[in-house]
Amino acid sequence: MRYKVTVAYDGSNYFGWQSQKDVVNIQDVIEEALEIIHKKPVRITGSGRTDRGVHAKGQVFHFDTDLKIAEENWVKAFNANLPRDIHVLKVEKAKDDFHARFDVTGKQYDYYLNMGEYDLFERDHVTQLNQMLDVEAMRDASKLFLGTHDFSSFSANSFDETPDQVRTIRSLTIEQSGETLCFSFVGDGFMRYMVRMLVGVLIEIGLHKITKDDAERILNERSKTAHRYKADSAGLYLIKVDYPLD
């Protein structure tokens, strides 16, 4: 039986989602919980990676099992064996050919930034820029990235690794609540550092370090050296992963 699992996590203490040798990561911790339940190793497949320090409210993975456990009891079994900063929200039976990575039709990422006074207790969860930004200039420039573009200038993926770096951003909003900004990105897929690099260029526009025309030039250069600044990982959250019929 194949199961689809939705999980939330605080990424502050982890070197990202993906299994890596000699560092604590989220995939390994979840697989350790499954090994306790099954008394044998069980592999999981995630919808994609999140980087070191990045959080999730709706990451998705799948796993296969021969155990006969009700869906609600799977949730309890996971959470009884996971640390407090990783929490399974839902476990659903899936079709045998469901694939958490290859079946993805879209994702939403939100990015939180504090323009106000340094907040010690939110430092791992909201990026502490602690400078006021020209939000209207950022909103205007953000329209450049809507639709389908080659985002090579805003990705750490090499061309050998990812020859096609065209992606579609369906929605990009910047909402302000007090001195906190929330950048919300919805698209068909995002490459490594893509959201953080896009937020980075918008921050530079908000600080009047560069202009909207500069951002358009960077986008059109399609170059790995055109723009290197990426916003801090602490403010980034994977909110939702979409699949057919979701």
FINU-901450 format. One record per residue (C-alpha): residue in one letter; x, y, z. Coordinates in steps of 0.02 Angstrom, whole numbers, plus 50000, padded with zeros to 5 digits. Layout:
BEGIN
aXYZ ...
END
This chain:
BEGIN
m500005000050000 r500635017449955 y500255032250068 k500325050950036 v500875060850189 t500765079450224 v502035085550352 a502505102050433 y504195106150506 d505255119650583 g506855118750481 s507905129050601 n508905114350668 y509075104550507 f510215104450355 g508705104150240 w507515090450186 q508645078950087 s509565064150162 q511405068450181 k512845059850266 d513445066350435 v512145080350455 v510415080650533 n509075081950399 i507195079950396 q507085065150277 d508225054450386 v507265058750544 i505605053650464 e506375037550397 e507035033650572 a505255035250637 l504625023450503 e506005011050543 i505435010850725 i503645007350669 h504124994050541 k505654986950628 k506554988150461 p507155002350349 v505825011450246 r506235024650116 i505185040050081 t505075051049926 g504745069649949 s503945082149832 g505625091049823 r507015098049931 t506965112250052 d508625120150100 r509465121950267 g508415132550386 v506865132650273 h505195128050350 a503635119150285 k501805119650325 g501315107450188 q502765096750125 v502205080250046 f503045063250035 h502525045449996 f503045028550062 d502575010450036 t502114998450175 d501364981250205 l500714986150377 k498824986950400 i498575003050498 a497115015250483 e497545032350414 e497175041650577 n498255029150671 w499685032050550 v499635050350601 k499755045450784 a501145032850751 f502185045550656 n502005059350784 a502375047750930 n504075044350852 l504515061550783 p505325076350873 r504235091250916 d504855101550769 i504195089050640 h502335085350639 v501325074450520 l499665082650477 k498825069850365 v499085052250298 e498055046650148 k497985030650046 a498645034149872 k498605025249705 d500015013049678 d500765024249543 f500625040549642 h502305049449650 a502585063749773 r503875072049661 f503415068149481 d501535071049501 v501705088849568 t500705101849470 g501155117149574 k501825123849737 q501595138849851 y503015146749947 d502815161250069 y504245172150129 y504145182650288 l505215197950320 n505285209950467 m505655228050422 g505495234050601 e506565232250756 y507575216250774 d506485202550848 l507585190350944 f506235177150962 e505755176850777 r507525176850708 d507395158750647 h505645160850574 v505545178450501 t507005186250409 q507645201050510 l508045214450381 n507645228250506 q507565241650372 m506025249750297 l505705246050114 d504805254549971 v503425241549962 e502515249449816 a504095249349710 m504315230849753 r502505226949706 d502715235749541 a504335226549500 s503605209649552 k502465210249399 l504025206849293 f504085189049358 l502285184249329 g501965171949189 t503185160449100 h505025165449095 d506745157949088 f507295160349269 s509115155149243 s509715171349325 f508715167049482 s509225149049511 a510725139849581 n510355124849469 s511725122249340 f511275120549157 d511995102849159 e510865098349304 t509315107449239 p509445111749053 d507675118849048 q507525133049174 v505875139849111 r504565140849248 t502845148849266 i502375159849414 r500485160849420 s500355172749568 l501565184049662 t500895195249799 i501695205949934 e500585208950085 q501045220350230 s500475218250410 g501245231350522 e503105230450489 t503065212550424 l502985208050239 c502365191750166 f502905187549989 s501815173649918 f502345163949763 v501245151449672 g501935142549520 d502175126349428 g503865123449508 f505355132149586 m507205128649567 r508535129249702 y508615146449785 m507375153349656 v506145160849780 r507535167549892 m508425175549743 l506825183549681 v506475190349855 g508275196249859 v508115206649701 l506455213849763 i507295218749928 e508645227849831 i507285237249736 g506415241249900 l508055248349967 h508265258549806 k509915249849770 i509305244449598 t507815248749487 k506425238949404 d507385240949240 d508905232849322 a507825218149378 e507155216049201 r508915216249132 i509465202849258 l507975191949211 n508345193449025 e510215189949044 r509845171649089 s511555170949171 k512185162649330 t513225178149368 a511865191249339 h511185190649516 r511955181849666 y511045189049818 k509785177449897 a508725181950048 d509025172550210 s508265155150227 a507405158750394 g505925167650315 l505485154350186 y504025142050204 l503395128550086 i501525131150109 k500695118949990 v501055106049856 d499725103449723 y499295087249632 p497995082649502 l496235083149576 d496855092349733 
END
